[in-house]
Amino acid sequence: MIITLIIMLTSICLLAAASLASFKRLKQLKVELTNQQKQTELAMNEIKSLLSADILFGKSLAELNQQIISIDNKIEHIDNQRHNDGGYQHALKILEMGGDKSEIMESCHLSNAEAELLINLHAYRSATKVYTNDTSRCNF
């Protein structure tokens, strides 16, 4: 019976030691879980910050894109104006050859007002004969 009692006491001691080890491991796992939760919370806050920054960056990028489109349109407009400068000389030559308003508007891409102005200029030149064959003095 003493042997049985010794075996039981030994089993109880071993069980207590195993429980103590399990309790220590459980406590260690609890600390690790708390640390993991803190790291997860920090990571979530960083993700929120990155998403906010990404949205701000996207808005800035869209604004820059609109500015680039606007600048591109302005450059195209200026380029078209530059190309139209030679159109006045061409329109005057068409008028000298007997062309009419619709012809110079179409071939030189002129507005109605521009065509009227050039027709009036041509009529004035023809009436006064100041610039008979030398149109180079007029800077159109």
C-alpha positions as CSV (number, residue, x, y, z in Angstrom):
1,M,0.0,0.0,0.0
2,I,2.9,2.3,0.6
3,I,4.1,1.7,-2.9
4,T,0.7,2.6,-4.2
5,L,0.8,5.7,-2.1
6,I,4.3,6.6,-3.4
7,I,3.1,6.0,-6.9
8,M,0.1,8.2,-6.4
9,L,2.2,11.0,-4.8
10,T,4.7,10.8,-7.6
11,S,1.9,11.0,-10.2
12,I,0.4,13.9,-8.4
13,C,3.8,15.7,-8.3
14,L,4.3,15.0,-12.0
15,L,0.8,16.2,-12.8
16,A,1.4,19.3,-10.7
17,A,4.7,19.9,-12.5
18,A,3.0,19.4,-15.9
19,S,0.2,21.8,-14.8
20,L,2.7,24.4,-13.7
21,A,4.6,24.1,-17.0
22,S,1.3,24.4,-18.9
23,F,0.3,27.3,-16.8
24,K,3.6,29.0,-17.5
25,R,3.3,28.3,-21.2
26,L,-0.3,29.6,-21.1
27,K,0.9,32.8,-19.5
28,Q,3.7,33.2,-22.1
29,L,1.2,32.6,-24.9
30,K,-1.1,35.2,-23.4
31,V,1.7,37.8,-23.4
32,E,2.6,36.9,-27.0
33,L,-1.1,37.3,-28.0
34,T,-1.2,40.7,-26.3
35,N,1.9,41.7,-28.2
36,Q,0.5,40.4,-31.5
37,Q,-2.7,42.4,-30.9
38,K,-0.7,45.6,-30.3
39,Q,1.3,45.0,-33.5
40,T,-1.9,44.3,-35.4
41,E,-3.4,47.6,-34.1
42,L,-0.3,49.5,-35.1
43,A,-0.3,47.9,-38.6
44,M,-4.0,48.8,-39.0
45,N,-3.2,52.4,-38.1
46,E,-0.4,52.5,-40.6
47,I,-2.7,51.0,-43.3
48,K,-5.3,53.8,-42.5
49,S,-2.5,56.4,-42.8
50,L,-1.3,54.9,-46.1
51,L,-4.8,54.8,-47.5
52,S,-5.3,58.5,-46.6
53,A,-2.0,59.4,-48.2
54,D,-2.9,57.4,-51.3
55,I,-6.3,59.2,-51.6
56,L,-4.5,62.5,-51.3
57,F,-1.9,61.5,-53.8
58,G,-4.7,60.4,-56.2
59,K,-6.4,63.8,-55.9
60,S,-3.2,65.6,-56.4
61,L,-2.4,63.5,-59.4
62,A,-5.9,64.2,-60.9
63,E,-5.4,67.9,-60.4
64,L,-2.0,67.8,-62.1
65,N,-3.5,65.8,-64.9
66,Q,-6.2,68.5,-65.4
67,Q,-3.5,71.2,-65.4
68,I,-1.5,69.3,-68.0
69,I,-4.6,69.0,-70.2
70,S,-5.2,72.7,-69.8
71,I,-1.6,73.6,-70.6
72,D,-1.7,71.3,-73.6
73,N,-4.9,72.9,-74.9
74,K,-3.4,76.4,-74.5
75,I,-0.2,75.3,-76.4
76,E,-2.4,73.8,-79.1
77,H,-4.4,77.1,-79.3
78,I,-1.2,79.2,-79.5
79,D,0.2,76.8,-82.1
80,N,-3.0,77.2,-84.2
81,Q,-2.8,80.9,-83.9
82,R,0.8,80.8,-85.1
83,H,-0.2,78.7,-88.1
84,N,-3.1,81.1,-88.9
85,D,-0.8,84.1,-89.2
86,G,0.3,83.0,-92.7
87,G,-3.4,82.5,-93.5
88,Y,-4.0,86.2,-93.7
89,Q,-1.5,86.6,-96.5
90,H,-2.9,83.6,-98.3
91,A,-6.4,85.0,-97.9
92,L,-5.4,88.4,-99.3
93,K,-3.9,86.6,-102.3
94,I,-7.1,84.7,-102.9
95,L,-9.0,88.0,-102.8
96,E,-6.6,89.5,-105.3
97,M,-7.3,86.6,-107.6
98,G,-11.1,87.2,-107.3
99,G,-12.0,84.9,-104.4
100,D,-14.9,85.6,-102.1
101,K,-15.6,85.6,-98.4
102,S,-16.7,82.0,-98.1
103,E,-13.7,80.8,-100.1
104,I,-11.2,82.5,-97.8
105,M,-13.1,81.4,-94.7
106,E,-13.0,77.8,-95.8
107,S,-9.5,77.6,-97.2
108,C,-7.8,79.8,-94.5
109,H,-9.9,78.7,-91.5
110,L,-10.9,82.3,-90.8
111,S,-13.9,83.5,-88.8
112,N,-16.5,85.7,-90.4
113,A,-15.1,88.8,-88.7
114,E,-11.6,88.1,-89.9
115,A,-12.8,87.5,-93.5
116,E,-14.8,90.7,-93.4
117,L,-11.8,92.6,-92.2
118,L,-9.5,91.2,-94.9
119,I,-12.2,92.0,-97.6
120,N,-12.4,95.6,-96.3
121,L,-8.6,95.8,-96.3
122,H,-8.4,94.5,-99.8
123,A,-11.1,96.9,-101.0
124,Y,-9.3,99.8,-99.4
125,R,-6.0,98.8,-101.0
126,S,-7.7,98.4,-104.4
127,A,-9.5,101.8,-104.1
128,T,-6.4,103.8,-103.0
129,K,-3.8,101.9,-105.1
130,V,-1.3,102.7,-102.4
131,Y,0.1,99.2,-102.4
132,T,-0.3,98.3,-106.0
133,N,1.8,95.2,-106.4
134,D,3.9,95.4,-103.2
135,T,2.0,93.8,-100.4
136,S,5.2,93.1,-98.5
137,R,5.1,96.4,-96.7
138,C,1.9,95.4,-95.0
139,N,2.7,92.9,-92.2
140,F,-0.3,90.7,-92.4
